[in-house]
Amino acid sequence: MNLNITGHHVEVTPAIREYVTTKLDRVIRHFDNVTSISVILSVEKLAQKAEVTLHVRGKDIFVESEDADMYAAIDSMTDKLDRQVLKYKQKNQNHGHDAIKHHQVPDEV
């Protein structure tokens, strides 16, 4: 898994980098098929913005969050990402059922 953390108009300190990686580890434990993660941290006037793009097999999951504090924006982003990954995982698991045309039809008399 490739993890890319970049900052626009903000310096990505080792503390922020460690905080993002620990928060993303919580999301990654739900799903094994993650190929790469791209995180963009930016500052726009008074708003701190955190974006993440998670590449999984067959889909890219994008989440963004904005807050007055960078750590709060990262927390909100990981919560949203966690919900989306669980939703994608559940949708993916539900496709393993048999089609209706393969079921036996009871004979009516």
SVG drawing of the C-alpha trace seen along z (x, -y; Angstrom):
<svg xmlns="http://www.w3.org/2000/svg" viewBox="-54 -34 63 65">
<polyline fill="none" stroke="black" stroke-width="0.4" points="0.0,0.0 1.3,-3.4 0.6,-6.4 1.2,-9.9 0.6,-12.9 1.0,-16.3 0.3,-19.8 -0.9,-22.9 0.0,-26.1 0.8,-24.1 3.9,-22.3 3.3,-18.6 5.2,-18.1 6.2,-14.7 3.5,-15.1 0.7,-15.6 2.1,-12.8 2.0,-10.4 -1.5,-11.5 -2.8,-10.9 -1.2,-7.5 -2.5,-6.3 -6.0,-7.5 -5.8,-5.8 -4.6,-2.5 -8.0,-2.3 -9.8,-2.5 -7.4,-0.1 -8.0,2.7 -11.5,3.1 -10.4,3.7 -7.4,5.6 -7.6,4.6 -6.3,1.0 -3.7,0.3 -2.9,-3.4 -3.9,-6.3 -3.4,-10.0 -4.0,-12.6 -4.0,-16.4 -4.0,-18.8 -4.6,-22.4 -5.3,-25.8 -7.8,-28.2 -8.1,-31.5 -9.4,-30.4 -10.5,-26.9 -8.3,-23.9 -9.2,-21.2 -8.3,-17.5 -8.9,-15.3 -8.3,-11.7 -8.5,-9.4 -8.5,-5.7 -7.8,-3.4 -9.4,0.1 -9.9,2.8 -12.7,1.5 -13.3,-1.8 -11.8,-5.1 -13.3,-6.5 -12.9,-10.2 -13.7,-12.1 -13.1,-15.7 -13.6,-17.6 -13.2,-21.2 -12.9,-22.6 -11.3,-25.5 -8.7,-23.0 -6.5,-20.7 -6.7,-17.8 -10.5,-18.1 -10.7,-18.1 -8.5,-14.9 -10.8,-13.3 -13.9,-14.1 -12.3,-12.9 -11.3,-9.6 -14.8,-9.1 -16.4,-9.7 -13.9,-7.5 -14.6,-4.7 -18.3,-4.8 -17.7,-4.8 -15.3,-1.8 -17.7,0.2 -20.5,-0.6 -18.4,0.4 -17.3,3.6 -20.9,4.6 -22.0,3.9 -19.2,6.0 -20.0,9.0 -23.7,8.9 -23.1,9.9 -22.2,13.5 -25.8,14.8 -27.3,17.1 -29.6,15.7 -33.3,16.3 -33.5,18.3 -31.4,21.1 -33.8,21.6 -36.3,24.5 -39.9,23.6 -42.4,25.6 -45.0,27.5 -48.5,26.3 -51.4,28.7"/>
</svg>
